[in-house]
Amino acid sequence: MVWMKSSRLWTRLGLASALAFCVAGVSHAEEVRAGPWRSLFDGKTLNGWTAKIARHPVGENYRQTFVADQGVIRVSYAGYDKFDNQFGHLFYKAPFNAYRLRLTYRFLTEGLPLDTPGWARSNSGIMFHSQTAESMTVEQPFPVSIEFQLLGKEDDKPRPTGAVCTPGITITIDGTKVKEHCTPPANAPTIANGTWVQAELEVLPSGKITQKINGVVVHRYADAALDPDDTVAGGAKPYILARGAQPVTGGYISLQSEGAPIEFKDIEIQKLAPR
């Protein structure tokens, strides 16, 4: 979302040092117990997932925006006459608090609606810590959530993937509250459309969050809380004001339909707990 807006590197360390490096790099030196990896997508159907598309009720997969096909979830606009700002999200059925999420995505080069806003071209995301689909208003374009933004290449300019965006939520980076809606990564690559990319998200029991692209950390942040001053998650003001600036420690995961054809596959989650 934008509004006017793999190999491991090991140095000559002993085994103990290498293990310490791994724990610190992956989990902010926070000790956790990790459960087994499990798939959130059966590769054939959208069982367990619910669509919420702006201007349409919960559960209406308007013109088959989300399609399960041969191991992927595809965001498709083949049935659209025009996009008309009908932003959508495909919600997984269960909420999560502390976990690791990994998936692979690629932007497609065909099927883009002609009226897709310029900023939304080759633009999608993984929303998490989200409100429920049922609590969104019919017209609401984006859920109150944190977005692990995914971007593709659109011209010859750098367009790094892996930003963090915050509709209805605030975060801190290095202890400082972030004022911008989207914060681009400093070290992420610009990746051509049609290329499969691995995105990984880690949410620790302490609330610290890490985003990775192709195994490389592109963002670390913490202290997610509702933002009563938000102006992005249109229609969400009553939801936020009814709860105040309370911490957000978990919520739902969804895949975004933002006007750009994209495919997601190998969607897996690993629950975490403090030791």
Solvent accessible surface area in square Angstrom, and as a share of the most:
residue,aa,sasa,rsa
1,M,0,0.00
2,V,32,0.19
3,W,82,0.29
4,M,204,0.91
5,K,51,0.21
6,S,122,0.78
7,S,106,0.69
8,R,195,0.71
9,L,150,0.75
10,W,112,0.39
11,T,91,0.53
12,R,248,0.90
13,L,82,0.41
14,G,48,0.46
15,L,141,0.70
16,A,82,0.64
17,S,53,0.34
18,A,18,0.14
19,L,108,0.54
20,A,62,0.48
21,F,121,0.50
22,C,51,0.31
23,V,72,0.41
24,A,48,0.37
25,G,27,0.26
26,V,45,0.26
27,S,5,0.03
28,H,45,0.20
29,A,71,0.55
30,E,36,0.16
31,E,115,0.52
32,V,17,0.10
33,R,131,0.48
34,A,54,0.42
35,G,27,0.26
36,P,117,0.74
37,W,81,0.29
38,R,103,0.38
39,S,66,0.43
40,L,7,0.04
41,F,16,0.06
42,D,82,0.43
43,G,17,0.17
44,K,164,0.69
45,T,52,0.30
46,L,41,0.20
47,N,111,0.57
48,G,24,0.23
49,W,19,0.07
50,T,47,0.27
51,A,5,0.04
52,K,3,0.01
53,I,1,0.00
54,A,4,0.03
55,R,103,0.37
56,H,26,0.11
57,P,76,0.48
58,V,53,0.30
59,G,50,0.48
60,E,68,0.30
61,N,31,0.16
62,Y,40,0.15
63,R,111,0.41
64,Q,116,0.52
65,T,0,0.00
66,F,0,0.00
67,V,44,0.25
68,A,25,0.19
69,D,49,0.26
70,Q,170,0.76
71,G,31,0.29
72,V,14,0.08
73,I,0,0.00
74,R,58,0.21
75,V,0,0.00
76,S,20,0.13
77,Y,11,0.04
78,A,99,0.77
79,G,37,0.36
80,Y,24,0.09
81,D,127,0.66
82,K,118,0.50
83,F,0,0.00
84,D,50,0.26
85,N,75,0.38
86,Q,14,0.06
87,F,8,0.03
88,G,0,0.00
89,H,0,0.00
90,L,2,0.01
91,F,6,0.02
92,Y,12,0.05
93,K,137,0.58
94,A,31,0.24
95,P,71,0.45
96,F,7,0.03
97,N,92,0.47
98,A,16,0.13
99,Y,1,0.00
100,R,46,0.17
101,L,2,0.01
102,R,71,0.26
103,L,2,0.01
104,T,20,0.11
105,Y,2,0.01
106,R,73,0.27
107,F,6,0.03
108,L,46,0.23
109,T,104,0.61
110,E,140,0.63
111,G,49,0.47
112,L,48,0.24
113,P,15,0.09
114,L,180,0.90
115,D,63,0.33
116,T,9,0.05
117,P,30,0.19
118,G,56,0.54
119,W,50,0.18
120,A,0,0.00
121,R,89,0.32
122,S,7,0.04
123,N,0,0.00
124,S,0,0.00
125,G,0,0.00
126,I,2,0.01
127,M,0,0.00
128,F,0,0.00
129,H,7,0.03
130,S,6,0.04
131,Q,7,0.03
132,T,46,0.27
133,A,5,0.04
134,E,126,0.56
135,S,45,0.29
136,M,13,0.06
137,T,60,0.35
138,V,80,0.46
139,E,115,0.52
140,Q,3,0.01
141,P,23,0.15
142,F,0,0.00
143,P,0,0.00
144,V,2,0.01
145,S,0,0.00
146,I,0,0.00
147,E,0,0.00
148,F,0,0.00
149,Q,3,0.01
150,L,0,0.00
151,L,16,0.08
152,G,1,0.01
153,K,76,0.32
154,E,69,0.31
155,D,79,0.41
156,D,136,0.70
157,K,143,0.61
158,P,116,0.73
159,R,45,0.16
160,P,37,0.23
161,T,0,0.00
162,G,0,0.00
163,A,4,0.03
164,V,1,0.01
165,C,0,0.00
166,T,14,0.08
167,P,0,0.00
168,G,0,0.00
169,I,3,0.01
170,T,18,0.11
171,I,3,0.01
172,T,22,0.13
173,I,41,0.21
174,D,143,0.74
175,G,69,0.66
176,T,93,0.54
177,K,125,0.53
178,V,25,0.15
179,K,191,0.81
180,E,111,0.50
181,H,35,0.15
182,C,27,0.16
183,T,29,0.17
184,P,90,0.57
185,P,8,0.05
186,A,113,0.87
187,N,87,0.45
188,A,16,0.12
189,P,60,0.38
190,T,48,0.28
191,I,22,0.11
192,A,53,0.41
193,N,39,0.20
194,G,39,0.37
195,T,62,0.36
196,W,79,0.28
197,V,3,0.02
198,Q,65,0.29
199,A,2,0.01
200,E,46,0.21
201,L,3,0.01
202,E,10,0.04
203,V,1,0.01
204,L,3,0.01
205,P,47,0.30
206,S,69,0.44
207,G,27,0.26
208,K,84,0.35
209,I,1,0.00
210,T,2,0.01
211,Q,0,0.00
212,K,35,0.15
213,I,2,0.01
214,N,59,0.30
215,G,40,0.39
216,V,82,0.47
217,V,40,0.23
218,V,10,0.06
219,H,16,0.07
220,R,94,0.34
221,Y,7,0.03
222,A,22,0.17
223,D,89,0.46
224,A,9,0.07
225,A,21,0.16
226,L,8,0.04
227,D,27,0.14
228,P,42,0.26
229,D,117,0.61
230,D,16,0.08
231,T,129,0.75
232,V,23,0.13
233,A,4,0.03
234,G,34,0.33
235,G,44,0.43
236,A,2,0.01
237,K,82,0.35
238,P,95,0.60
239,Y,45,0.17
240,I,1,0.01
241,L,105,0.52
242,A,83,0.65
243,R,103,0.38
244,G,27,0.26
245,A,70,0.54
246,Q,83,0.37
247,P,99,0.62
248,V,22,0.12
249,T,98,0.57
250,G,18,0.18
251,G,11,0.11
252,Y,48,0.18
253,I,2,0.01
254,S,0,0.00
255,L,1,0.00
256,Q,0,0.00
257,S,0,0.00
258,E,0,0.00
259,G,0,0.00
260,A,2,0.01
261,P,8,0.05
262,I,0,0.00
263,E,7,0.03
264,F,0,0.00
265,K,55,0.23
266,D,86,0.44
267,I,3,0.01
268,E,47,0.21
269,I,0,0.00
270,Q,20,0.09
271,K,112,0.48
272,L,14,0.07
273,A,30,0.23
274,P,83,0.52
275,R,187,0.68
